[in-house]
């Protein structure tokens, strides 16, 4: 128990020293293994074998492929298109841009699968717009942070993939289980925005109304990405291909969209 506490404390120190998390965990694990076994050669062999085994794990290849898919669609301007589309229908309401941010985060999560990437990407797009219309920073930041958490629920969630691999649970079933809570989370966050505005009507001023032709054009701009999501997730749900194959197909489709 004492050794575990020392290891945890060492990990925190390395993180506070701004050592990348992967390297910090690797250093603590390597030193801890050597401390427990007293065999330097065994610790070196364990570290080398673990790196190679993890890199060659077929199941884990789904993670970088889904992340690559998210990077491709982000490069193609999906985050801006999602925000424009959701803002076109919600922005003219009080707190509408905060609501649009949450909806756009949900849409980006459906392609990216990462909460951190969703929060960082949508924050770059939505925060300047909300400040432009006089939103309070508390509401603007909260809507981005809350929307970012949808990345661990809405498929293809990287966290669900990791959980499925560690617990030997069907990733297809985990994706099916995460979809409804993710949609429910969007509506609950929208309700939270309305509640904040009920308490403080000046927190989120309304923006100008967008004309219907512009709304439809904004929807068309996200059509290809929506089709890619349906292809990837629908193929997994219907058993047409495995999650790893779906990730590869999604990455290739996202690459074609980004061209």
JOGI-V918452 format. One record per pair of residues at least 12 apart in sequence whose ideal C-beta (glycine too) atoms are under 10 Angstrom apart, sorted by the first residue. I is the first residue (numbers start at 1). J is the second residue. Records with the same first field share a line. If there is no record, write none. Layout:
I=J, J
//
This chain:
3=32, 35, 36
4=32
6=28, 31, 32, 35
7=25, 28, 29, 31, 32, 35, 36
8=28
9=28
10=24, 27, 28, 31, 32
11=24, 25, 27, 28, 29, 32
12=24, 28
13=28
14=27, 28
26=47, 50, 51
27=47
29=43, 46, 47, 50
30=43, 44, 46, 47, 50
31=43
33=46, 47, 50
34=46, 47
57=165
58=242, 244
59=161, 162, 164, 165, 168, 171, 242, 243, 244
60=161, 162, 165, 244
61=243, 244, 247, 248
62=113, 156, 158, 161, 162, 164, 165, 171, 242, 243, 244, 245, 246, 247, 248, 250
63=113, 114, 156, 158, 159, 161, 162, 165, 244, 247
64=158, 247, 251
65=113, 156, 243, 244, 245, 246, 247, 248, 249, 250, 251, 252, 254
66=111, 112, 113, 114, 155, 156, 157, 158, 161, 232, 243, 244, 246, 247, 248, 250, 251, 254
67=112, 113, 114, 117, 156, 158, 247, 251
68=247, 248, 250, 251, 252, 254, 255
69=111, 112, 113, 156, 228, 229, 232, 246, 247, 248, 249, 250, 251, 252, 253, 254, 255, 257
70=108, 109, 110, 111, 112, 113, 114, 117, 118, 121, 151, 156, 158, 250, 251, 254
71=111, 112, 114, 117, 121, 251, 254, 255, 258
72=111, 228, 250, 251, 252, 253, 254, 255, 256, 257, 258, 259
73=108, 111, 112, 121, 222, 224, 225, 228, 229, 250, 251, 253, 254, 255, 257, 258
74=108, 111, 112, 117, 118, 120, 121, 124, 254, 258
75=254, 255, 257, 258
76=221, 224, 225, 254, 255, 256, 257, 258, 259
77=125, 221, 257, 258
78=104, 107, 108, 111, 112, 121, 221, 222, 224, 225, 228, 254, 257, 258
79=104, 105, 107, 108, 111, 112, 117, 118, 120, 121, 122, 123, 124, 125, 126
80=104, 121, 122, 124, 125, 126, 218, 221
81=104, 107, 108, 125, 218, 219, 220, 221, 222, 223, 224, 225
82=100, 101, 103, 104, 105, 106, 107, 108, 110, 111, 121, 122, 125, 126, 218, 221, 222, 225, 226
83=97, 100, 101, 103, 104, 105, 107, 108, 122, 125, 126, 129, 218
84=100, 104, 125, 129, 210, 214, 215, 217, 218, 219, 221, 222
85=100, 103, 104, 107, 210, 214, 215, 216, 217, 218, 219, 220, 221, 222, 223, 226
86=99, 100, 101, 102, 103, 104, 105, 106, 107, 126, 218, 219, 222
87=99, 100, 101, 103, 104, 125, 126, 129, 207, 210, 215, 218
88=100, 209, 210, 211, 212, 214, 215, 216, 217, 218, 219
89=103, 210, 215, 218, 219
90=102, 103, 104, 190, 193, 207, 210
91=129, 133, 206, 207, 208, 209, 210
92=206, 207, 208, 209, 210
93=193, 194, 197, 204, 206, 207, 209
94=193, 194, 197, 198, 201, 202, 203, 204, 205, 206, 207
95=130, 135, 139, 143, 190, 193, 194, 195, 196, 197, 198, 200, 201, 203, 204, 205, 206
96=133, 193, 197, 204, 205, 206, 207, 209
97=126, 129, 130, 131, 132, 133, 135, 139, 140, 143, 193, 204, 205, 206, 207
98=126, 130, 135, 136, 139, 140, 141, 142, 143, 144, 146, 147, 189, 190, 192, 193, 194, 196, 197, 203, 204
99=143, 147, 186, 189, 190, 191, 192, 193, 194, 197, 204
100=126, 129, 130, 143, 147, 190, 207
101=122, 123, 125, 126, 127, 129, 130, 135, 139, 140, 142, 143, 144, 146, 147, 148, 189, 193
102=122, 126, 142, 143, 144, 146, 147, 148, 150, 185, 186, 187, 188, 189, 190, 192, 193
103=147, 150, 186, 187, 189, 190
104=118, 121, 122, 125, 126, 144, 147, 222
105=118, 119, 121, 122, 123, 126, 143, 144, 145, 146, 147, 148, 149, 150, 151, 154, 186, 189
106=118, 122, 147, 150, 151, 153, 154, 182, 183, 185, 186, 187, 189
107=122, 147, 150, 154, 186, 222, 225, 226, 229
108=121, 122, 125, 147, 148, 150, 151, 154, 225
109=122, 147, 148, 149, 150, 151, 152, 153, 154, 155, 156, 157, 182, 185, 186
110=150, 151, 154, 155, 156, 157, 179, 182, 225, 226, 228, 229, 230, 232, 233
111=154, 156, 225, 226, 228, 229, 232, 233, 250, 254, 257
112=151, 154, 156, 157, 158
113=151, 152, 154, 155, 156, 157, 158, 159, 160, 161, 247, 250
114=148, 151, 152, 156, 157, 158, 159
115=145, 147, 148, 149, 150, 151, 152, 153, 154, 157, 158, 159
116=148, 151, 152, 158
117=148, 151, 158
118=144, 147, 148, 149, 150, 151, 152, 154
119=144, 145, 146, 147, 148, 149, 150, 151
120=144, 148
121=144, 148
122=143, 144, 147, 148
123=140, 141, 143, 144, 145, 147, 148
124=144
125=144
126=140, 143, 144, 147
127=140, 141, 143, 144
128=140
129=207
130=143, 144, 204, 205, 207
132=207
133=204, 205, 206, 207, 208
134=202, 203, 204, 205, 207
135=202, 203, 204, 205, 207
136=196, 200, 202, 203, 204, 205
137=203
138=196, 200, 203
139=192, 193, 196, 197, 200, 203, 204
140=203, 204
142=189, 192, 193, 196, 203
143=189, 190, 192, 193, 196, 204
146=185, 186, 188, 189, 190, 192, 193
147=185, 186, 189
149=182, 185, 189
150=178, 181, 182, 183, 185, 186, 189
151=182
152=178, 182
153=177, 178, 179, 180, 181, 182, 183, 184, 185, 186
154=175, 178, 179, 180, 181, 182, 183, 185, 186, 229, 233
155=171, 172, 174, 175, 176, 177, 178, 179, 182, 229, 232, 233, 236, 237, 243, 246
156=171, 175, 178, 229, 232, 233, 236, 243, 246, 247, 250
157=171, 174, 175, 178, 179, 182
159=174, 178
160=173, 174, 175, 177, 178, 243
161=174, 175, 243, 244, 247
163=178
164=243
165=243
170=243
171=236, 242, 243, 244, 246
172=233, 235, 236, 237, 238, 239, 242, 243, 246
173=237
174=243
175=232, 233, 236, 237, 243, 246
176=233, 236, 237
179=233, 237
224=253, 254, 256, 257
225=253, 254, 257
227=253, 257
228=249, 250, 252, 253, 254, 256, 257
229=250, 253
231=246, 249, 250, 253
232=245, 246, 247, 248, 249, 250, 251, 253, 254
233=246, 250
234=246
235=249, 250
236=250
//
